[in-house]
Amino acid sequence: MNQEKGKPTPRNKAQERRKLLAAWRLHHLRCAREAIQRFLRAPISSIATTLVIGIVLALPGLLGALAMNIGQLGDLAQRCRTHHAVPAQ
């Protein structure tokens, strides 16, 4: 073996990645379990919080769509006014 001391081998790198992935997976499983437990302890407040977050995230898109529709309605009203205008005498 001519490998330098302390230099990681591909096998050691793969083992280290597997260990890190296993630790990451375990951490996320624990976090998910804790979140479910918190939800079950206070379901009404959890649902209310989820609804509020959903509404807050949806508002910008809804307001943007509303603004576009109002703009289009204004354009339509303007075209109708110019098309049906009574000529000045």
C-alpha positions as CSV (number, residue, x, y, z in Angstrom):
1,M,0.0,0.0,0.0
2,N,1.5,3.3,-1.1
3,Q,-1.3,5.5,0.2
4,E,-0.3,8.4,2.3
5,K,-1.3,8.3,5.9
6,G,-4.5,10.2,6.6
7,K,-5.6,10.5,3.0
8,P,-9.1,9.3,2.6
9,T,-9.7,6.4,0.2
10,P,-12.8,6.2,-2.1
11,R,-14.1,3.4,0.2
12,N,-13.7,5.6,3.3
13,K,-15.5,8.5,1.5
14,A,-18.4,6.3,0.6
15,Q,-18.7,5.0,4.2
16,E,-18.6,8.6,5.5
17,R,-21.3,9.6,3.1
18,R,-23.5,6.7,4.2
19,K,-23.0,7.7,7.8
20,L,-23.9,11.3,7.1
21,L,-27.0,10.3,5.1
22,A,-28.1,7.9,7.9
23,A,-27.7,10.7,10.5
24,W,-29.6,13.1,8.3
25,R,-32.4,10.6,7.8
26,L,-32.6,9.9,11.5
27,H,-32.7,13.6,12.3
28,H,-35.5,14.2,9.8
29,L,-37.5,11.3,11.2
30,R,-37.2,12.6,14.7
31,C,-38.3,16.1,13.6
32,A,-41.3,14.7,11.7
33,R,-42.3,12.6,14.7
34,E,-42.1,15.7,17.0
35,A,-44.1,17.8,14.5
36,I,-46.8,15.1,14.4
37,Q,-46.9,14.9,18.2
38,R,-47.2,18.7,18.4
39,F,-50.0,18.7,15.8
40,L,-51.9,16.0,17.8
41,R,-51.5,17.8,21.1
42,A,-53.1,21.0,19.6
43,P,-54.9,20.2,16.4
44,I,-57.1,23.3,16.2
45,S,-54.3,25.7,16.6
46,S,-52.2,23.8,14.2
47,I,-54.9,23.8,11.5
48,A,-55.5,27.5,12.2
49,T,-51.8,28.3,11.8
50,T,-51.7,26.3,8.5
51,L,-54.7,28.1,7.1
52,V,-53.3,31.5,8.0
53,I,-50.0,30.6,6.3
54,G,-51.8,29.3,3.2
55,I,-53.9,32.5,3.0
56,V,-50.8,34.7,3.4
57,L,-49.0,32.8,0.7
58,A,-52.0,32.9,-1.7
59,L,-52.8,36.7,-1.2
60,P,-50.1,38.1,-3.6
61,G,-51.2,35.9,-6.5
62,L,-54.9,36.6,-5.8
63,L,-54.3,40.4,-5.6
64,G,-52.2,40.3,-8.8
65,A,-54.9,38.4,-10.7
66,L,-57.5,40.9,-9.3
67,A,-55.4,43.8,-10.5
68,M,-55.0,42.3,-14.0
69,N,-58.8,41.7,-14.3
70,I,-59.6,45.2,-13.1
71,G,-57.2,46.6,-15.7
72,Q,-58.8,44.5,-18.4
73,L,-62.2,45.6,-17.3
74,G,-61.1,49.3,-17.5
75,D,-59.7,48.7,-21.0
76,L,-63.0,47.2,-22.1
77,A,-65.0,50.1,-20.6
78,Q,-62.7,52.6,-22.4
79,R,-63.2,50.8,-25.8
80,C,-67.0,50.7,-25.2
81,R,-67.1,54.4,-24.5
82,T,-65.1,55.3,-27.6
83,H,-67.1,52.9,-29.8
84,H,-70.5,54.1,-28.6
85,A,-69.6,57.8,-28.2
86,V,-72.2,60.2,-29.5
87,P,-70.6,62.6,-32.0
88,A,-70.5,66.3,-30.9
89,Q,-72.9,68.6,-32.8
